[in-house]
C-alpha cells in the first residue's frame, strides 16, 4: 500500500479531537477504507507519533490508537494550517523529488519563514 501523507495528517487531526481518556480510539476518515487507515496508523506508531496497541488476528493486525505522543503533537502543530501544509509538501517535493516525513519536518519551518516574510 502506498503511503499517503495527507491521510497521515487527517488521522492526526482526528486523533487530536478525541478525549484522551486512554481508551482505544476509533478513527474514521471519509473516503478512506479501514485497511488504508489501519496501515497508516501502523506507520504513525512506527514513527512514534501515536501510542497504540497492535492486535493480531491470524494474518491480519489491527492498530488501536490510544493517544498522540509528544512528537505527534509537535508535528501536527507545525502541519495544522492547510496553506502551510500544501506549501511544505510542494517545497519538499520540489527540493527532494519525494515526499517523506523527514522532508516535511524540515520543509515546514522553512516554508513558515517564507510565508511570514522573514
N, CA, C and O atoms as CSV, one atom per row, in Angstrom:
chain,resi,resn,atom,element,x,y,z
A,1,UNK,N,N,0.848,-1.175,0.000
A,1,UNK,CA,C,0.000,0.000,0.000
A,1,UNK,C,C,0.894,1.238,0.000
A,1,UNK,O,O,1.934,1.264,0.658
A,2,UNK,N,N,0.487,2.241,-0.727
A,2,UNK,CA,C,1.254,3.472,-0.834
A,2,UNK,C,C,0.962,4.394,0.356
A,2,UNK,O,O,-0.185,4.540,0.780
A,3,UNK,N,N,2.005,5.000,0.875
A,3,UNK,CA,C,1.858,5.939,1.984
A,3,UNK,C,C,1.238,7.235,1.484
A,3,UNK,O,O,1.631,7.753,0.439
A,4,UNK,N,N,0.275,7.757,2.224
A,4,UNK,CA,C,-0.445,8.976,1.863
A,4,UNK,C,C,-0.249,9.992,2.985
A,4,UNK,O,O,-0.852,9.872,4.052
A,5,UNK,N,N,0.595,10.990,2.738
A,5,UNK,CA,C,0.915,11.962,3.781
A,5,UNK,C,C,-0.299,12.811,4.165
A,5,UNK,O,O,-0.402,13.254,5.309
A,6,UNK,N,N,-1.208,13.041,3.234
A,6,UNK,CA,C,-2.423,13.784,3.580
A,6,UNK,C,C,-3.298,12.972,4.531
A,6,UNK,O,O,-3.915,13.531,5.439
A,7,UNK,N,N,-3.352,11.659,4.326
A,7,UNK,CA,C,-4.109,10.808,5.241
A,7,UNK,C,C,-3.443,10.782,6.615
A,7,UNK,O,O,-4.131,10.777,7.636
A,8,UNK,N,N,-2.138,10.766,6.647
A,8,UNK,CA,C,-1.397,10.837,7.917
A,8,UNK,C,C,-1.840,12.081,8.694
A,8,UNK,O,O,-2.144,11.998,9.884
A,9,UNK,N,N,-1.874,13.218,8.023
A,9,UNK,CA,C,-2.271,14.486,8.663
A,9,UNK,C,C,-3.727,14.418,9.130
A,9,UNK,O,O,-4.042,14.845,10.241
A,10,UNK,N,N,-4.615,13.883,8.287
A,10,UNK,CA,C,-6.027,13.778,8.664
A,10,UNK,C,C,-6.213,12.888,9.894
A,10,UNK,O,O,-7.022,13.195,10.770
A,11,UNK,N,N,-5.474,11.801,9.956
A,11,UNK,CA,C,-5.571,10.907,11.119
A,11,UNK,C,C,-5.106,11.625,12.379
A,11,UNK,O,O,-5.752,11.527,13.422
A,12,UNK,N,N,-3.998,12.339,12.294
A,12,UNK,CA,C,-3.504,13.079,13.456
A,12,UNK,C,C,-4.521,14.119,13.914
A,12,UNK,O,O,-4.749,14.283,15.112
A,13,UNK,N,N,-5.130,14.820,12.964
A,13,UNK,CA,C,-6.154,15.807,13.316
A,13,UNK,C,C,-7.348,15.129,13.987
A,13,UNK,O,O,-7.902,15.664,14.947
A,14,UNK,N,N,-7.744,13.969,13.495
A,14,UNK,CA,C,-8.869,13.235,14.074
A,14,UNK,C,C,-8.532,12.755,15.486
A,14,UNK,O,O,-9.356,12.861,16.395
A,15,UNK,N,N,-7.335,12.234,15.665
A,15,UNK,CA,C,-6.926,11.752,16.987
A,15,UNK,C,C,-6.873,12.883,18.001
A,15,UNK,O,O,-7.192,12.684,19.173
A,16,UNK,N,N,-6.474,14.059,17.560
A,16,UNK,CA,C,-6.375,15.197,18.468
A,16,UNK,C,C,-7.756,15.583,19.018
A,16,UNK,O,O,-7.854,16.084,20.139
A,17,UNK,N,N,-8.801,15.358,18.254
A,17,UNK,CA,C,-10.162,15.703,18.675
A,17,UNK,C,C,-10.698,14.783,19.768
A,17,UNK,O,O,-11.661,15.130,20.453
A,18,UNK,N,N,-10.086,13.623,19.935
A,18,UNK,CA,C,-10.578,12.638,20.889
A,18,UNK,C,C,-10.355,13.117,22.318
A,18,UNK,O,O,-9.603,14.064,22.551
A,19,UNK,N,N,-11.003,12.468,23.265
A,19,UNK,CA,C,-10.996,12.923,24.658
A,19,UNK,C,C,-9.726,12.603,25.448
A,19,UNK,O,O,-9.541,13.133,26.544
A,20,UNK,N,N,-8.853,11.756,24.922
A,20,UNK,CA,C,-7.612,11.439,25.624
A,20,UNK,C,C,-7.813,10.643,26.887
A,20,UNK,O,O,-7.004,10.730,27.810
A,21,UNK,N,N,-8.882,9.865,26.946
A,21,UNK,CA,C,-9.217,9.098,28.151
A,21,UNK,C,C,-8.321,7.876,28.352
A,21,UNK,O,O,-8.389,7.222,29.393
A,22,UNK,N,N,-7.487,7.570,27.369
A,22,UNK,CA,C,-6.638,6.384,27.480
A,22,UNK,C,C,-7.299,5.140,26.920
A,22,UNK,O,O,-6.695,4.067,26.913
A,23,UNK,N,N,-8.531,5.269,26.449
A,23,UNK,CA,C,-9.224,4.146,25.818
A,23,UNK,C,C,-8.882,4.125,24.341
A,23,UNK,O,O,-8.431,5.127,23.786
A,24,UNK,N,N,-9.097,2.987,23.709
A,24,UNK,CA,C,-8.853,2.906,22.274
A,24,UNK,C,C,-9.733,3.891,21.543
A,24,UNK,O,O,-10.885,4.118,21.914
A,25,UNK,N,N,-9.179,4.470,20.506
A,25,UNK,CA,C,-9.866,5.490,19.723
A,25,UNK,C,C,-10.236,4.904,18.366
A,25,UNK,O,O,-9.412,4.261,17.715
A,26,UNK,N,N,-11.451,5.122,17.954
A,26,UNK,CA,C,-11.905,4.697,16.630
A,26,UNK,C,C,-11.644,5.830,15.654
A,26,UNK,O,O,-12.120,6.949,15.847
A,27,UNK,N,N,-10.891,5.537,14.609
A,27,UNK,CA,C,-10.570,6.534,13.597
A,27,UNK,C,C,-11.376,6.231,12.342
A,27,UNK,O,O,-11.367,5.110,11.833
A,28,UNK,N,N,-12.063,7.237,11.863
A,28,UNK,CA,C,-12.844,7.101,10.638
A,28,UNK,C,C,-12.608,8.352,9.799
A,28,UNK,O,O,-12.912,9.464,10.230
A,29,UNK,N,N,-12.072,8.165,8.614
A,29,UNK,CA,C,-11.772,9.274,7.721
A,29,UNK,C,C,-12.557,9.053,6.424
A,29,UNK,O,O,-12.430,8.012,5.779
A,30,UNK,N,N,-13.350,10.024,6.063
A,30,UNK,CA,C,-14.169,9.923,4.865
A,30,UNK,C,C,-13.321,9.615,3.630
A,30,UNK,O,O,-12.229,10.156,3.462
A,31,UNK,N,N,-13.835,8.747,2.782
A,31,UNK,CA,C,-13.204,8.355,1.508
A,31,UNK,C,C,-11.942,7.505,1.685
A,31,UNK,O,O,-11.142,7.394,0.756
A,32,UNK,N,N,-11.754,6.902,2.867
A,32,UNK,CA,C,-10.619,6.008,3.088
A,32,UNK,C,C,-11.117,4.743,3.769
A,32,UNK,O,O,-11.920,4.800,4.701
A,33,UNK,N,N,-10.636,3.608,3.298
A,33,UNK,CA,C,-11.066,2.324,3.840
A,33,UNK,C,C,-10.426,2.060,5.200
A,33,UNK,O,O,-9.444,2.700,5.573
A,34,UNK,N,N,-10.998,1.109,5.931
A,34,UNK,CA,C,-10.419,0.706,7.221
A,34,UNK,C,C,-9.006,0.182,7.038
A,34,UNK,O,O,-8.138,0.428,7.876
A,35,UNK,N,N,-8.764,-0.544,5.940
A,35,UNK,CA,C,-7.417,-1.065,5.692
A,35,UNK,C,C,-6.413,0.059,5.467
A,35,UNK,O,O,-5.295,-0.001,5.980
A,36,UNK,N,N,-6.796,1.083,4.706
A,36,UNK,CA,C,-5.908,2.234,4.488
A,36,UNK,C,C,-5.590,2.920,5.808
A,36,UNK,O,O,-4.434,3.220,6.108
A,37,UNK,N,N,-6.635,3.163,6.588
A,37,UNK,CA,C,-6.456,3.841,7.877
A,37,UNK,C,C,-5.589,2.999,8.805
A,37,UNK,O,O,-4.683,3.522,9.455
A,38,UNK,N,N,-5.859,1.711,8.870
A,38,UNK,CA,C,-5.084,0.810,9.728
A,38,UNK,C,C,-3.602,0.820,9.335
A,38,UNK,O,O,-2.730,0.874,10.201
A,39,UNK,N,N,-3.323,0.769,8.036
A,39,UNK,CA,C,-1.945,0.790,7.547
A,39,UNK,C,C,-1.245,2.086,7.982
A,39,UNK,O,O,-0.101,2.057,8.438
A,40,UNK,N,N,-1.933,3.206,7.839
A,40,UNK,CA,C,-1.337,4.492,8.191
A,40,UNK,C,C,-1.219,4.675,9.702
A,40,UNK,O,O,-0.308,5.356,10.175
A,41,UNK,N,N,-2.132,4.073,10.461
A,41,UNK,CA,C,-1.980,4.074,11.921
A,41,UNK,C,C,-0.703,3.322,12.308
A,41,UNK,O,O,0.012,3.735,13.222
A,42,UNK,N,N,-0.424,2.239,11.622
A,42,UNK,CA,C,0.805,1.470,11.897
A,42,UNK,C,C,2.037,2.315,11.595
A,42,UNK,O,O,3.013,2.300,12.345
A,43,UNK,N,N,1.980,3.057,10.479
A,43,UNK,CA,C,3.098,3.937,10.139
A,43,UNK,C,C,3.294,5.013,11.205
A,43,UNK,O,O,4.424,5.323,11.581
A,44,UNK,N,N,2.182,5.582,11.692
A,44,UNK,CA,C,2.266,6.595,12.740
A,44,UNK,C,C,2.828,6.027,14.030
A,44,UNK,O,O,3.584,6.699,14.732
A,45,UNK,N,N,2.462,4.795,14.342
A,45,UNK,CA,C,3.025,4.128,15.523
A,45,UNK,C,C,4.523,3.904,15.324
A,45,UNK,O,O,5.323,4.182,16.218
A,46,UNK,N,N,4.894,3.400,14.147
A,46,UNK,CA,C,6.308,3.162,13.840
A,46,UNK,C,C,7.132,4.448,13.930
A,46,UNK,O,O,8.285,4.424,14.362
A,47,UNK,N,N,6.532,5.578,13.518
A,47,UNK,CA,C,7.227,6.871,13.541
A,47,UNK,C,C,7.250,7.495,14.930
A,47,UNK,O,O,7.917,8.508,15.140
A,48,UNK,N,N,6.527,6.901,15.884
A,48,UNK,CA,C,6.499,7.444,17.240
A,48,UNK,C,C,5.528,8.590,17.422
A,48,UNK,O,O,5.625,9.329,18.402
A,49,UNK,N,N,4.586,8.756,16.493
A,49,UNK,CA,C,3.621,9.846,16.578
A,49,UNK,C,C,2.378,9.479,17.373
A,49,UNK,O,O,1.660,10.361,17.843
A,50,UNK,N,N,2.118,8.185,17.527
A,50,UNK,CA,C,0.979,7.752,18.328
A,50,UNK,C,C,1.392,6.592,19.221
A,50,UNK,O,O,2.311,5.833,18.915
A,51,UNK,N,N,0.682,6.483,20.333
A,51,UNK,CA,C,0.772,5.294,21.168
A,51,UNK,C,C,-0.417,4.437,20.759
A,51,UNK,O,O,-1.542,4.930,20.672
A,52,UNK,N,N,-0.172,3.155,20.508
A,52,UNK,CA,C,-1.239,2.279,20.036
A,52,UNK,C,C,-0.939,0.841,20.411
A,52,UNK,O,O,0.210,0.467,20.648
A,53,UNK,N,N,-1.996,0.041,20.459
A,53,UNK,CA,C,-1.865,-1.404,20.634
A,53,UNK,C,C,-2.054,-2.048,19.274
A,53,UNK,O,O,-2.874,-1.603,18.471
A,54,UNK,N,N,-1.292,-3.093,19.025
A,54,UNK,CA,C,-1.443,-3.842,17.784
A,54,UNK,C,C,-2.011,-5.206,18.141
A,54,UNK,O,O,-1.392,-5.990,18.861
A,55,UNK,N,N,-3.198,-5.468,17.624
A,55,UNK,CA,C,-3.891,-6.717,17.895
A,55,UNK,C,C,-3.775,-7.610,16.677
A,55,UNK,O,O,-4.113,-7.197,15.568
A,56,UNK,N,N,-3.307,-8.815,16.871
A,56,UNK,CA,C,-3.164,-9.750,15.759
A,56,UNK,C,C,-4.324,-10.729,15.753
A,56,UNK,O,O,-4.675,-11.313,16.779
A,57,UNK,N,N,-4.910,-10.896,14.579
A,57,UNK,CA,C,-5.995,-11.850,14.378
A,57,UNK,C,C,-5.641,-12.667,13.143
A,57,UNK,O,O,-5.985,-12.290,12.024
A,58,UNK,N,N,-4.962,-13.773,13.345
A,58,UNK,CA,C,-4.492,-14.565,12.201
A,58,UNK,C,C,-3.384,-13.820,11.490
A,58,UNK,O,O,-2.382,-13.443,12.097
A,59,UNK,N,N,-3.574,-13.610,10.197
A,59,UNK,CA,C,-2.557,-12.901,9.417
A,59,UNK,C,C,-2.797,-11.391,9.408
A,59,UNK,O,O,-1.974,-10.636,8.890
A,60,UNK,N,N,-3.905,-10.953,9.970
A,60,UNK,CA,C,-4.254,-9.531,9.966
A,60,UNK,C,C,-3.944,-8.906,11.324
A,60,UNK,O,O,-4.204,-9.499,12.371
A,61,UNK,N,N,-3.390,-7.715,11.285
A,61,UNK,CA,C,-3.148,-6.940,12.501
A,61,UNK,C,C,-4.029,-5.702,12.480
A,61,UNK,O,O,-4.227,-5.078,11.438
A,62,UNK,N,N,-4.548,-5.361,13.642
A,62,UNK,CA,C,-5.371,-4.168,13.773
A,62,UNK,C,C,-4.671,-3.240,14.755
A,62,UNK,O,O,-4.276,-3.656,15.844
A,63,UNK,N,N,-4.522,-1.984,14.360
A,63,UNK,CA,C,-3.866,-0.988,15.200
A,63,UNK,C,C,-4.954,-0.177,15.901
A,63,UNK,O,O,-5.809,0.433,15.259
A,64,UNK,N,N,-4.901,-0.185,17.234
A,64,UNK,CA,C,-5.861,0.543,18.053
A,64,UNK,C,C,-5.147,1.720,18.713
A,64,UNK,O,O,-4.433,1.536,19.699
A,65,UNK,N,N,-5.336,2.939,18.170
A,65,UNK,CA,C,-4.648,4.105,18.745
A,65,UNK,C,C,-5.183,4.449,20.133
A,65,UNK,O,O,-6.370,4.291,20.419
A,66,UNK,N,N,-4.284,4.918,20.978
A,66,UNK,CA,C,-4.634,5.315,22.338
A,66,UNK,C,C,-4.505,6.830,22.498
A,66,UNK,O,O,-5.369,7.482,23.083
A,67,UNK,N,N,-3.407,7.376,21.965
A,67,UNK,CA,C,-3.193,8.822,22.100
A,67,UNK,C,C,-2.081,9.280,21.173
A,67,UNK,O,O,-1.305,8.475,20.658
A,68,UNK,N,N,-2.021,10.586,20.972
A,68,UNK,CA,C,-0.887,11.193,20.286
A,68,UNK,C,C,0.280,11.272,21.263
A,68,UNK,O,O,0.077,11.481,22.459
A,69,UNK,N,N,1.483,11.107,20.767
A,69,UNK,CA,C,2.672,11.311,21.589
A,69,UNK,C,C,3.095,12.775,21.478
A,69,UNK,O,O,2.509,13.548,20.721
A,70,UNK,N,N,4.104,13.133,22.230
A,70,UNK,CA,C,4.656,14.490,22.153
A,70,UNK,C,C,5.074,14.797,20.711
A,70,UNK,O,O,4.768,15.870,20.190
A,71,UNK,N,N,5.762,13.868,20.078
A,71,UNK,CA,C,6.203,14.065,18.690
A,71,UNK,C,C,5.017,14.230,17.748
A,71,UNK,O,O,5.064,15.039,16.821
A,72,UNK,N,N,3.963,13.470,17.984
A,72,UNK,CA,C,2.764,13.592,17.166
A,72,UNK,C,C,2.131,14.962,17.293
A,72,UNK,O,O,1.724,15.562,16.298
A,73,UNK,N,N,2.048,15.454,18.519
A,73,UNK,CA,C,1.504,16.801,18.752
A,73,UNK,C,C,2.381,17.869,18.106
A,73,UNK,O,O,1.876,18.812,17.498
A,74,UNK,N,N,3.688,17.717,18.239
A,74,UNK,CA,C,4.615,18.699,17.668
A,74,UNK,C,C,4.471,18.758,16.146
A,74,UNK,O,O,4.387,19.842,15.567
A,75,UNK,N,N,4.443,17.598,15.507
A,75,UNK,CA,C,4.298,17.566,14.051
A,75,UNK,C,C,2.959,18.162,13.643
A,75,UNK,O,O,2.895,18.966,12.713
A,76,UNK,N,N,1.890,17.775,14.330
A,76,UNK,CA,C,0.562,18.272,13.992
A,76,UNK,C,C,0.478,19.784,14.171
A,76,UNK,O,O,-0.119,20.462,13.335
A,77,UNK,N,N,1.049,20.319,15.216
A,77,UNK,CA,C,1.033,21.768,15.409
A,77,UNK,C,C,1.730,22.490,14.263
A,77,UNK,O,O,1.296,23.561,13.838
A,78,UNK,N,N,2.807,21.903,13.771
A,78,UNK,CA,C,3.528,22.510,12.653
A,78,UNK,C,C,2.759,22.365,11.339
A,78,UNK,O,O,2.876,23.210,10.453
A,79,UNK,N,N,1.972,21.292,11.216
A,79,UNK,CA,C,1.280,20.990,9.951
A,79,UNK,C,C,-0.204,21.351,9.977
A,79,UNK,O,O,-0.939,20.989,9.058
A,80,UNK,N,N,-0.649,22.045,10.997
A,80,UNK,CA,C,-2.084,22.316,11.168
A,80,UNK,C,C,-2.685,23.172,10.043
A,80,UNK,O,O,-3.756,22.854,9.525
A,81,UNK,N,N,-2.014,24.224,9.678
A,81,UNK,CA,C,-2.518,25.134,8.647
A,81,UNK,C,C,-2.497,24.456,7.278
A,81,UNK,O,O,-1.465,23.941,6.850
A,82,UNK,N,N,-3.640,24.460,6.599
A,82,UNK,CA,C,-3.714,23.854,5.261
A,82,UNK,C,C,-2.799,24.574,4.271
A,82,UNK,O,O,-2.169,23.944,3.423
A,83,UNK,N,N,-2.736,25.891,4.388
A,83,UNK,CA,C,-1.870,26.676,3.498
A,83,UNK,C,C,-0.404,26.287,3.701
A,83,UNK,O,O,0.325,26.068,2.733
A,84,UNK,N,N,0.016,26.203,4.949
A,84,UNK,CA,C,1.386,25.822,5.265
A,84,UNK,C,C,1.660,24.387,4.846
A,84,UNK,O,O,2.722,24.094,4.296
A,85,UNK,N,N,0.715,23.491,5.099
A,85,UNK,CA,C,0.871,22.074,4.746
A,85,UNK,C,C,1.072,21.925,3.237
A,85,UNK,O,O,1.979,21.219,2.796
A,86,UNK,N,N,0.226,22.589,2.449
A,86,UNK,CA,C,0.337,22.494,0.990
A,86,UNK,C,C,1.659,23.070,0.493
A,86,UNK,O,O,2.293,22.503,-0.397
A,87,UNK,N,N,2.070,24.186,1.065
A,87,UNK,CA,C,3.337,24.811,0.662
A,87,UNK,C,C,4.525,23.925,1.049
A,87,UNK,O,O,5.481,23.802,0.285
A,88,UNK,N,N,4.467,23.317,2.220
A,88,UNK,CA,C,5.556,22.435,2.667
A,88,UNK,C,C,5.647,21.190,1.779
A,88,UNK,O,O,6.745,20.750,1.437
A,89,UNK,N,N,4.508,20.628,1.410
A,89,UNK,CA,C,4.519,19.457,0.511
A,89,UNK,C,C,5.140,19.822,-0.834
A,89,UNK,O,O,5.954,19.076,-1.377
A,90,UNK,N,N,4.741,20.984,-1.366
A,90,UNK,CA,C,5.282,21.431,-2.649
A,90,UNK,C,C,6.784,21.670,-2.560
A,90,UNK,O,O,7.533,21.272,-3.451
A,91,UNK,N,N,7.223,22.321,-1.485
A,91,UNK,CA,C,8.645,22.607,-1.288
A,91,UNK,C,C,9.449,21.315,-1.163
A,91,UNK,O,O,10.488,21.159,-1.805
A,92,UNK,N,N,8.965,20.392,-0.335
A,92,UNK,CA,C,9.680,19.117,-0.139
A,92,UNK,C,C,9.756,18.336,-1.443
A,92,UNK,O,O,10.800,17.774,-1.772
A,93,UNK,N,N,8.667,18.299,-2.175
A,93,UNK,CA,C,8.631,17.577,-3.452
A,93,UNK,C,C,9.589,18.201,-4.460
A,93,UNK,O,O,10.303,17.500,-5.178
A,94,UNK,N,N,9.592,19.532,-4.500
A,94,UNK,CA,C,10.428,20.246,-5.460
A,94,UNK,C,C,11.912,20.105,-5.135
A,94,UNK,O,O,12.729,19.934,-6.040
A,95,UNK,N,N,12.265,20.174,-3.860
A,95,UNK,CA,C,13.682,20.165,-3.487
A,95,UNK,C,C,14.272,18.764,-3.375
A,95,UNK,O,O,15.465,18.577,-3.612
A,96,UNK,N,N,13.453,17.782,-3.018
A,96,UNK,CA,C,13.997,16.432,-2.843
A,96,UNK,C,C,13.494,15.437,-3.877
A,96,UNK,O,O,14.066,14.358,-4.034
A,97,UNK,N,N,12.425,15.794,-4.582
A,97,UNK,CA,C,11.866,14.884,-5.573
A,97,UNK,C,C,10.973,13.814,-4.969
A,97,UNK,O,O,10.470,12.947,-5.683
A,98,UNK,N,N,10.771,13.868,-3.657
A,98,UNK,CA,C,9.929,12.886,-2.987
A,98,UNK,C,C,9.250,13.543,-1.788
A,98,UNK,O,O,9.602,14.651,-1.381
A,99,UNK,N,N,8.278,12.841,-1.238
A,99,UNK,CA,C,7.549,13.378,-0.101
A,99,UNK,C,C,7.714,12.412,1.069
A,99,UNK,O,O,7.080,11.358,1.119
A,100,UNK,N,N,8.576,12.794,2.004
A,100,UNK,CA,C,8.829,11.963,3.174
A,100,UNK,C,C,8.485,12.739,4.435
A,100,UNK,O,O,8.386,13.966,4.422
A,101,UNK,N,N,8.308,12.013,5.505
A,101,UNK,CA,C,8.022,12.638,6.791
A,101,UNK,C,C,9.182,13.528,7.215
A,101,UNK,O,O,8.971,14.653,7.669
A,102,UNK,N,N,10.389,13.036,7.073
A,102,UNK,CA,C,11.569,13.832,7.445
A,102,UNK,C,C,11.683,15.076,6.575
A,102,UNK,O,O,12.028,16.152,7.062
A,103,UNK,N,N,11.391,14.924,5.278
A,103,UNK,CA,C,11.418,16.079,4.380
A,103,UNK,C,C,10.402,17.126,4.776
A,103,UNK,O,O,10.688,18.323,4.743
A,104,UNK,N,N,9.200,16.675,5.156
A,104,UNK,CA,C,8.166,17.611,5.601
A,104,UNK,C,C,8.550,18.288,6.905
A,104,UNK,O,O,8.295,19.478,7.090
A,105,UNK,N,N,9.167,17.529,7.814
A,105,UNK,CA,C,9.589,18.117,9.085
A,105,UNK,C,C,10.608,19.239,8.856
A,105,UNK,O,O,10.627,20.226,9.591
A,106,UNK,N,N,11.441,19.082,7.844
A,106,UNK,CA,C,12.423,20.117,7.521
A,106,UNK,C,C,11.798,21.248,6.718
A,106,UNK,O,O,12.177,22.408,6.877
A,107,UNK,N,N,10.838,20.913,5.855
A,107,UNK,CA,C,10.227,21.915,4.980
A,107,UNK,C,C,9.303,22.863,5.734
A,107,UNK,O,O,9.234,24.045,5.399
A,108,UNK,N,N,8.599,22.376,6.734
A,108,UNK,CA,C,7.607,23.201,7.422
A,108,UNK,C,C,8.216,24.469,8.026
A,108,UNK,O,O,7.678,25.552,7.798
A,109,UNK,N,N,9.320,24.382,8.788
A,109,UNK,CA,C,9.888,25.635,9.328
A,109,UNK,C,C,10.386,26.575,8.232
A,109,UNK,O,O,10.251,27.794,8.338
A,110,UNK,N,N,10.968,25.990,7.170
A,110,UNK,CA,C,11.460,26.812,6.069
A,110,UNK,C,C,10.309,27.565,5.400
A,110,UNK,O,O,10.400,28.770,5.167
A,111,UNK,N,N,9.233,26.850,5.096
A,111,UNK,CA,C,8.083,27.464,4.434
A,111,UNK,C,C,7.399,28.461,5.368
A,111,UNK,O,O,6.901,29.490,4.912
A,112,UNK,N,N,7.371,28.172,6.648
A,112,UNK,CA,C,6.787,29.112,7.612
A,112,UNK,C,C,7.502,30.460,7.536
A,112,UNK,O,O,6.859,31.510,7.516
A,113,UNK,N,N,8.828,30.423,7.494
A,113,UNK,CA,C,9.602,31.664,7.389
A,113,UNK,C,C,9.303,32.395,6.092
A,113,UNK,O,O,9.176,33.620,6.079
A,114,UNK,N,N,9.188,31.637,4.987
A,114,UNK,CA,C,8.879,32.267,3.706
A,114,UNK,C,C,7.499,32.915,3.712
A,114,UNK,O,O,7.326,34.032,3.224
A,115,UNK,N,N,6.520,32.207,4.267
A,115,UNK,CA,C,5.157,32.735,4.303
A,115,UNK,C,C,5.036,33.956,5.206
A,115,UNK,O,O,4.204,34.833,4.975
A,116,UNK,N,N,5.876,34.002,6.235
A,116,UNK,CA,C,5.835,35.128,7.164
A,116,UNK,C,C,6.720,36.276,6.688
A,116,UNK,O,O,6.732,37.346,7.296
A,117,UNK,N,N,7.462,36.057,5.600
A,117,UNK,CA,C,8.309,37.115,5.040
A,117,UNK,C,C,9.565,37.371,5.820
A,117,UNK,O,O,10.094,38.483,5.809
A,118,UNK,N,N,10.060,36.336,6.512
A,118,UNK,CA,C,11.283,36.510,7.317
A,118,UNK,C,C,12.518,36.277,6.485
A,118,UNK,O,O,13.634,36.380,6.995
